[in-house]
Amino acid sequence: MRPRQKPLILLLVKRAVFFMTVICALTVFLYGIGTAQDFLESTQLGLLRLAAVLGLLLSVGSAYGLILDIVYSVFFRLRHFFWGAVAYCVSAVFGIAVALLSNGILVLVSGNVS
């Protein structure tokens, strides 16, 4: 008997969320390195804006994946979809934290930018 494969939409959402998580973490890392290496102010603001957008996209994609995993775990009564839902919760929290942090920093420095 052949094991069941995951539906294509679940695979696509999982890979998209993983990609956005990596890019969001890389953007935050570059901003952190940029503060220590004295990047230009415009570059740092661009990185913060990009991190805010990526954080929001990551949280929306993670919420969509969470809903899909919950629906599939209830519909097919399979436990391995539950662990995917936990991973989506963690990535959604990470995305929201990055978006709030970067938007908070943007609000704080907006008084100094002409």
C-alpha positions in Angstrom: 0.0 0.0 0.0 1.4 3.4 -1.0 1.5 6.1 1.7 -0.7 9.2 1.3 1.0 12.2 -0.2 0.4 15.7 1.1 -1.8 17.8 -1.2 0.0 20.2 -3.5 -1.4 23.3 -1.8 0.1 22.3 1.5 3.5 21.8 -0.1 3.4 25.1 -1.8 2.4 27.0 1.3 5.0 25.3 3.4 7.8 26.1 1.0 6.6 29.7 0.6 6.4 30.2 4.4 9.9 28.7 4.8 11.3 31.0 2.1 9.7 34.1 3.7 11.0 33.1 7.1 14.5 32.8 5.8 14.3 36.1 3.9 12.8 37.9 6.9 15.5 36.6 9.2 18.2 37.6 6.7 16.7 41.1 6.4 16.7 41.5 10.2 20.3 40.1 10.3 21.4 42.6 7.7 19.8 45.5 9.6 21.6 44.3 12.8 25.0 44.1 10.9 24.2 47.5 9.3 23.9 49.2 12.7 27.3 47.9 13.7 29.0 48.6 10.3 27.5 52.1 9.9 25.4 51.5 6.8 23.8 54.6 5.3 20.6 55.7 6.9 18.6 55.3 3.7 19.8 51.7 3.5 18.8 50.9 7.1 15.4 52.5 6.6 14.9 50.4 3.4 15.9 47.2 5.3 13.4 48.1 8.1 10.6 48.7 5.6 11.4 45.5 3.8 11.4 43.6 7.1 8.0 45.1 8.0 6.5 44.0 4.7 8.1 40.6 4.9 6.9 40.1 8.5 3.3 40.9 7.5 3.5 38.6 4.5 5.0 35.9 6.7 2.3 36.2 9.3 -0.5 36.1 6.7 1.1 33.1 4.9 1.5 31.3 8.2 -2.1 31.9 9.2 -3.2 30.5 5.9 -1.0 27.4 6.4 -2.3 27.0 9.9 -5.9 27.1 8.7 -5.1 24.5 6.0 -3.3 22.2 8.4 -6.1 22.3 10.9 -8.7 21.6 8.2 -6.7 18.7 6.9 -6.0 17.3 10.4 -9.7 17.4 11.3 -10.9 16.2 7.9 -8.4 13.3 7.5 -7.9 12.7 11.2 -4.1 12.6 10.8 -1.7 13.7 13.5 1.2 14.8 11.4 -0.8 17.8 10.2 -1.0 19.0 13.8 2.8 19.4 14.1 2.7 21.5 10.9 0.2 23.7 12.6 2.5 24.2 15.5 5.3 25.2 13.2 3.0 27.7 11.4 2.1 29.2 14.8 5.8 29.7 15.6 6.5 31.3 12.2 3.4 33.6 12.5 4.6 34.8 15.9 8.1 35.4 14.4 6.5 37.4 11.5 4.4 39.5 13.8 7.3 40.2 16.1 9.5 41.3 13.2 6.8 43.5 11.8 6.1 45.2 15.2 9.8 45.6 15.9 10.6 47.1 12.5 7.6 49.4 12.5 8.3 50.5 16.0 11.9 51.4 15.1 10.6 53.2 12.0 8.2 55.3 14.2 11.0 56.1 16.6 13.4 57.3 14.0 10.8 59.1 11.9 11.4 62.3 13.9 15.0 62.4 12.9 14.5 61.8 9.2 14.0 64.8 6.9 
